[in-house]
Amino acid sequence: MMKLEEAKAKTKVIAEGAIVIALSVLLRGILPPIFRLPQGGFVSAAGMAPLF
């Protein structure tokens, strides 16, 4: 069985990951895309910021 500390650490990592993904989705609409991809996607600087 998993120790309580290990379970808390894993929960924290999952929560931080969810927050970073949500922040990235919200921020990508702020700045215009840097470049567009051939199949309709795009890359924006604001959307990449939380990942760094």
FIFITI-227880 format. One record per atom (N, C-alpha, C, O): z, y, x; residue number from 0; residue in three letters; atom name. Coordinates in Angstrom, 3 decimals, decimal comma, always signed. Atoms other than C-alpha are relative to their C-alpha. Layout:
BEGIN
z->Z y->Y x->X seq->NUM type->ala atom->CA
...
This chain:
BEGIN
z->+0,000 y->-1,185 x->+0,831 seq->0 type->met atom->N
z->+0,000 y->+0,000 x->+0,000 seq->0 type->met atom->CA
z->+0,000 y->+1,254 x->+0,879 seq->0 type->met atom->C
z->+0,563 y->+1,268 x->+1,974 seq->0 type->met atom->O
z->+0,133 y->-1,238 x->-0,770 seq->1 type->met atom->N
z->-0,765 y->+3,517 x->+1,149 seq->1 type->met atom->CA
z->+1,317 y->+0,777 x->-0,009 seq->1 type->met atom->C
z->+1,999 y->+0,867 x->-1,030 seq->1 type->met atom->O
z->-1,204 y->-0,815 x->-0,076 seq->2 type->lys atom->N
z->+2,090 y->+5,659 x->+2,368 seq->2 type->lys atom->CA
z->-0,217 y->+1,306 x->-0,744 seq->2 type->lys atom->C
z->-1,353 y->+1,747 x->-0,917 seq->2 type->lys atom->O
z->+0,075 y->-1,244 x->+0,764 seq->3 type->leu atom->N
z->+2,869 y->+8,817 x->+0,427 seq->3 type->leu atom->CA
z->-0,629 y->+1,120 x->+0,820 seq->3 type->leu atom->C
z->-1,412 y->+1,907 x->+0,287 seq->3 type->leu atom->O
z->+0,560 y->-1,054 x->-0,848 seq->4 type->glu atom->N
z->+2,008 y->+11,077 x->+3,381 seq->4 type->glu atom->CA
z->-1,510 y->-0,156 x->+0,144 seq->4 type->glu atom->C
z->-2,246 y->+0,832 x->+0,132 seq->4 type->glu atom->O
z->+1,436 y->+0,256 x->-0,117 seq->5 type->glu atom->N
z->-1,399 y->+9,417 x->+3,779 seq->5 type->glu atom->CA
z->-0,715 y->+0,371 x->-1,290 seq->5 type->glu atom->C
z->-1,812 y->+0,929 x->-1,256 seq->5 type->glu atom->O
z->+0,599 y->-0,335 x->+1,288 seq->6 type->ala atom->N
z->-2,105 y->+9,820 x->+0,079 seq->6 type->ala atom->CA
z->-0,086 y->+1,511 x->-0,180 seq->6 type->ala atom->C
z->-1,086 y->+2,018 x->-0,687 seq->6 type->ala atom->O
z->+0,019 y->-1,460 x->+0,103 seq->7 type->lys atom->N
z->-1,167 y->+13,516 x->+0,209 seq->7 type->lys atom->CA
z->-1,067 y->+0,591 x->+0,908 seq->7 type->lys atom->C
z->-1,755 y->+1,537 x->+0,526 seq->7 type->lys atom->O
z->+1,005 y->-0,505 x->-0,940 seq->8 type->ala atom->N
z->-3,380 y->+14,058 x->+3,260 seq->8 type->ala atom->CA
z->-1,408 y->-0,216 x->-0,543 seq->8 type->ala atom->C
z->-2,256 y->+0,671 x->-0,438 seq->8 type->ala atom->O
z->+1,323 y->+0,275 x->+0,560 seq->9 type->lys atom->N
z->-6,366 y->+12,401 x->+1,580 seq->9 type->lys atom->CA
z->-0,279 y->+0,887 x->-1,202 seq->9 type->lys atom->C
z->-1,402 y->+1,357 x->-1,381 seq->9 type->lys atom->O
z->+0,166 y->-0,880 x->+1,155 seq->10 type->thr atom->N
z->-5,803 y->+14,399 x->-1,596 seq->10 type->thr atom->CA
z->-0,300 y->+1,418 x->+0,448 seq->10 type->thr atom->C
z->-1,128 y->+2,099 x->-0,157 seq->10 type->thr atom->O
z->+0,236 y->-1,352 x->-0,523 seq->11 type->lys atom->N
z->-5,675 y->+17,619 x->+0,425 seq->11 type->lys atom->CA
z->-1,427 y->+0,142 x->+0,520 seq->11 type->lys atom->C
z->-2,076 y->+1,159 x->+0,272 seq->11 type->lys atom->O
z->+1,366 y->-0,040 x->-0,528 seq->12 type->val atom->N
z->-8,958 y->+16,805 x->+2,183 seq->12 type->val atom->CA
z->-1,013 y->+0,044 x->-1,134 seq->12 type->val atom->C
z->-1,983 y->+0,798 x->-1,060 seq->12 type->val atom->O
z->+0,910 y->+0,010 x->+1,148 seq->13 type->ile atom->N
z->-10,678 y->+16,056 x->-1,136 seq->13 type->ile atom->CA
z->+0,027 y->+1,344 x->-0,714 seq->13 type->ile atom->C
z->-1,022 y->+1,857 x->-1,105 seq->13 type->ile atom->O
z->-0,117 y->-1,301 x->+0,673 seq->14 type->ala atom->N
z->-9,355 y->+19,274 x->-2,697 seq->14 type->ala atom->CA
z->-0,659 y->+1,105 x->+0,819 seq->14 type->ala atom->C
z->-1,348 y->+1,958 x->+0,258 seq->14 type->ala atom->O
z->+0,635 y->-1,010 x->-0,854 seq->15 type->glu atom->N
z->-10,448 y->+21,388 x->+0,289 seq->15 type->glu atom->CA
z->-1,517 y->-0,136 x->-0,029 seq->15 type->glu atom->C
z->-2,230 y->+0,867 x->-0,056 seq->15 type->glu atom->O
z->+1,440 y->+0,220 x->+0,085 seq->16 type->gly atom->N
z->-13,893 y->+19,820 x->+0,181 seq->16 type->gly atom->CA
z->-0,582 y->+0,512 x->-1,304 seq->16 type->gly atom->C
z->-1,653 y->+1,119 x->-1,315 seq->16 type->gly atom->O
z->+0,464 y->-0,481 x->+1,301 seq->17 type->ala atom->N
z->-14,236 y->+20,572 x->-3,525 seq->17 type->ala atom->CA
z->-0,022 y->+1,524 x->-0,050 seq->17 type->ala atom->C
z->-0,938 y->+2,115 x->-0,621 seq->17 type->ala atom->O
z->-0,054 y->-1,470 x->-0,019 seq->18 type->ile atom->N
z->-13,205 y->+24,198 x->-2,964 seq->18 type->ile atom->CA
z->-1,151 y->+0,566 x->+0,830 seq->18 type->ile atom->C
z->-1,778 y->+1,544 x->+0,425 seq->18 type->ile atom->O
z->+1,088 y->-0,480 x->-0,858 seq->19 type->val atom->N
z->-15,727 y->+24,645 x->-0,126 seq->19 type->val atom->CA
z->-1,348 y->-0,163 x->-0,698 seq->19 type->val atom->C
z->-2,194 y->+0,728 x->-0,621 seq->19 type->val atom->O
z->+1,258 y->+0,216 x->+0,721 seq->20 type->ile atom->N
z->-18,537 y->+23,153 x->-2,216 seq->20 type->ile atom->CA
z->-0,139 y->+1,001 x->-1,135 seq->20 type->ile atom->C
z->-1,213 y->+1,573 x->-1,321 seq->20 type->ile atom->O
z->+0,059 y->-0,967 x->+1,101 seq->21 type->ala atom->N
z->-17,671 y->+25,341 x->-5,212 seq->21 type->ala atom->CA
z->-0,257 y->+1,409 x->+0,519 seq->21 type->ala atom->C
z->-1,035 y->+2,152 x->-0,079 seq->21 type->ala atom->O
z->+0,214 y->-1,322 x->-0,593 seq->22 type->leu atom->N
z->-17,512 y->+28,446 x->-3,012 seq->22 type->leu atom->CA
z->-1,439 y->+0,153 x->+0,486 seq->22 type->leu atom->C
z->-2,036 y->+1,219 x->+0,338 seq->22 type->leu atom->O
z->+1,387 y->-0,034 x->-0,460 seq->23 type->ser atom->N
z->-20,883 y->+27,591 x->-1,499 seq->23 type->ser atom->CA
z->-0,964 y->+0,186 x->-1,166 seq->23 type->ser atom->C
z->-1,924 y->+0,949 x->-1,059 seq->23 type->ser atom->O
z->+0,866 y->-0,131 x->+1,181 seq->24 type->val atom->N
z->-22,468 y->+27,224 x->-4,945 seq->24 type->val atom->CA
z->+0,084 y->+1,411 x->-0,571 seq->24 type->val atom->C
z->-0,933 y->+1,968 x->-0,984 seq->24 type->val atom->O
z->-0,151 y->-1,356 x->+0,530 seq->25 type->leu atom->N
z->-21,050 y->+30,570 x->-6,074 seq->25 type->leu atom->CA
z->-0,636 y->+1,052 x->+0,905 seq->25 type->leu atom->C
z->-1,239 y->+2,007 x->+0,417 seq->25 type->leu atom->O
z->+0,489 y->-1,007 x->-0,938 seq->26 type->leu atom->N
z->-22,043 y->+32,461 x->-2,932 seq->26 type->leu atom->CA
z->-1,510 y->-0,030 x->+0,210 seq->26 type->leu atom->C
z->-2,089 y->+0,969 x->+0,637 seq->26 type->leu atom->O
z->+1,431 y->+0,070 x->-0,292 seq->27 type->arg atom->N
z->-25,629 y->+31,240 x->-2,721 seq->27 type->arg atom->CA
z->-0,831 y->+0,924 x->-0,878 seq->27 type->arg atom->C
z->-1,980 y->+1,212 x->-0,543 seq->27 type->arg atom->O
z->+0,720 y->-0,929 x->+0,851 seq->28 type->gly atom->N
z->-26,631 y->+33,564 x->-5,563 seq->28 type->gly atom->CA
z->+0,135 y->+1,451 x->+0,417 seq->28 type->gly atom->C
z->-0,526 y->+2,314 x->-0,160 seq->28 type->gly atom->O
z->-0,250 y->-1,387 x->-0,397 seq->29 type->ile atom->N
z->-25,404 y->+36,701 x->-3,759 seq->29 type->ile atom->CA
z->-1,168 y->+0,580 x->+0,789 seq->29 type->ile atom->C
z->-1,668 y->+1,654 x->+0,454 seq->29 type->ile atom->O
z->+1,088 y->-0,495 x->-0,847 seq->30 type->leu atom->N
z->-28,094 y->+37,083 x->-1,091 seq->30 type->leu atom->CA
z->-1,304 y->-0,712 x->-0,354 seq->30 type->leu atom->C
z->-1,287 y->-1,848 x->-0,828 seq->30 type->leu atom->O
z->+1,282 y->+0,677 x->+0,235 seq->31 type->pro atom->N
z->-31,802 y->+36,359 x->-1,448 seq->31 type->pro atom->CA
z->-0,187 y->-1,130 x->+1,013 seq->31 type->pro atom->C
z->+0,443 y->-1,124 x->+2,071 seq->31 type->pro atom->O
z->+0,215 y->+1,131 x->-0,909 seq->32 type->pro atom->N
z->-33,047 y->+33,149 x->+0,163 seq->32 type->pro atom->CA
z->-0,574 y->+0,434 x->+1,348 seq->32 type->pro atom->C
z->-1,367 y->+1,373 x->+1,418 seq->32 type->pro atom->O
z->+0,551 y->-0,246 x->-1,333 seq->33 type->ile atom->N
z->-33,768 y->+33,144 x->+3,904 seq->33 type->ile atom->CA
z->-1,432 y->-0,526 x->+0,047 seq->33 type->ile atom->C
z->-2,344 y->+0,174 x->+0,486 seq->33 type->ile atom->O
z->+1,346 y->+0,560 x->+0,122 seq->34 type->phe atom->N
z->-36,733 y->+30,827 x->+3,375 seq->34 type->phe atom->CA
z->-0,009 y->-1,028 x->-1,119 seq->34 type->phe atom->C
z->+1,024 y->-1,611 x->-1,451 seq->34 type->phe atom->O
z->+0,161 y->+0,959 x->+1,089 seq->35 type->arg atom->N
z->-38,063 y->+28,627 x->+0,598 seq->35 type->arg atom->CA
z->-0,547 y->-1,316 x->+0,552 seq->35 type->arg atom->C
z->-1,347 y->-1,331 x->+1,487 seq->35 type->arg atom->O
z->+0,452 y->+1,317 x->-0,407 seq->36 type->leu atom->N
z->-38,624 y->+24,920 x->+0,972 seq->36 type->leu atom->CA
z->-1,174 y->-0,433 x->-0,879 seq->36 type->leu atom->C
z->-1,322 y->+0,074 x->-1,991 seq->36 type->leu atom->O
z->+1,226 y->+0,339 x->+0,713 seq->37 type->pro atom->N
z->-41,858 y->+23,228 x->-0,148 seq->37 type->pro atom->CA
z->+0,208 y->-0,612 x->-1,390 seq->37 type->pro atom->C
z->-0,677 y->-0,497 x->-2,237 seq->37 type->pro atom->O
z->-0,196 y->+0,655 x->+1,287 seq->38 type->gln atom->N
z->-40,333 y->+21,327 x->-3,081 seq->38 type->gln atom->CA
z->+0,892 y->+0,811 x->-0,931 seq->38 type->gln atom->C
z->+1,513 y->+0,254 x->-1,837 seq->38 type->gln atom->O
z->-0,721 y->-0,880 x->+0,910 seq->39 type->gly atom->N
z->-38,652 y->+24,329 x->-4,706 seq->39 type->gly atom->CA
z->+1,399 y->+0,391 x->+0,425 seq->39 type->gly atom->C
z->+2,018 y->+1,226 x->-0,234 seq->39 type->gly atom->O
z->-1,332 y->-0,360 x->-0,463 seq->40 type->gly atom->N
z->-35,404 y->+24,519 x->-2,761 seq->40 type->gly atom->CA
z->-0,025 y->+1,238 x->+0,869 seq->40 type->gly atom->C
z->-1,092 y->+1,770 x->+1,176 seq->40 type->gly atom->O
z->-0,082 y->-1,150 x->-0,890 seq->41 type->phe atom->N
z->-34,163 y->+27,370 x->-0,605 seq->41 type->phe atom->CA
z->+1,297 y->-0,042 x->+0,780 seq->41 type->phe atom->C
z->+2,231 y->-0,762 x->+0,425 seq->41 type->phe atom->O
z->-1,193 y->-0,124 x->-0,837 seq->42 type->val atom->N
z->-31,628 y->+28,236 x->+2,083 seq->42 type->val atom->CA
z->+0,416 y->+1,455 x->-0,009 seq->42 type->val atom->C
z->-0,402 y->+2,335 x->+0,256 seq->42 type->val atom->O
z->-0,505 y->-1,370 x->-0,040 seq->43 type->ser atom->N
z->-29,430 y->+31,330 x->+1,810 seq->43 type->ser atom->CA
z->+1,206 y->+0,062 x->+0,935 seq->43 type->ser atom->C
z->+1,954 y->-0,906 x->+1,064 seq->43 type->ser atom->O
z->-1,086 y->-0,159 x->-0,972 seq->44 type->ala atom->N
z->-26,961 y->+32,695 x->+4,363 seq->44 type->ala atom->CA
z->+1,370 y->-0,063 x->-0,671 seq->44 type->ala atom->C
z->+2,297 y->-0,658 x->-0,121 seq->44 type->ala atom->O
z->-1,299 y->-0,023 x->+0,675 seq->45 type->ala atom->N
z->-24,153 y->+33,254 x->+1,846 seq->45 type->ala atom->CA
z->+0,416 y->-1,397 x->-0,449 seq->45 type->ala atom->C
z->+1,603 y->-1,720 x->-0,436 seq->45 type->ala atom->O
z->-0,316 y->+1,357 x->+0,424 seq->46 type->gly atom->N
z->-24,364 y->+29,686 x->+0,583 seq->46 type->gly atom->CA
z->+0,433 y->-0,896 x->+1,144 seq->46 type->gly atom->C
z->+1,145 y->-1,876 x->+0,929 seq->46 type->gly atom->O
z->-0,357 y->+0,800 x->-1,167 seq->47 type->met atom->N
z->-23,997 y->+28,317 x->+4,112 seq->47 type->met atom->CA
z->+1,318 y->+0,448 x->+0,629 seq->47 type->met atom->C
z->+1,897 y->-0,300 x->+1,418 seq->47 type->met atom->O
z->-1,192 y->-0,568 x->-0,634 seq->48 type->ala atom->N
z->-21,004 y->+30,516 x->+5,054 seq->48 type->ala atom->CA
z->+1,241 y->-0,889 x->-0,104 seq->48 type->ala atom->C
z->+1,911 y->-1,081 x->+0,910 seq->48 type->ala atom->O
z->-1,218 y->+0,826 x->+0,063 seq->49 type->pro atom->N
z->-18,200 y->+28,248 x->+3,722 seq->49 type->pro atom->CA
z->-0,081 y->-1,271 x->+0,844 seq->49 type->pro atom->C
z->+0,952 y->-1,824 x->+1,221 seq->49 type->pro atom->O
z->+0,143 y->+1,216 x->-0,788 seq->50 type->leu atom->N
z->-19,613 y->+25,301 x->+5,649 seq->50 type->leu atom->CA
z->+0,302 y->+0,234 x->+1,470 seq->50 type->leu atom->C
z->+0,622 y->-0,706 x->+2,198 seq->50 type->leu atom->O
z->-0,303 y->-0,318 x->-1,391 seq->51 type->phe atom->N
z->-19,107 y->+27,104 x->+8,952 seq->51 type->phe atom->CA
z->+1,455 y->+0,319 x->+0,124 seq->51 type->phe atom->C
z->+1,930 y->+0,617 x->+1,220 seq->51 type->phe atom->O
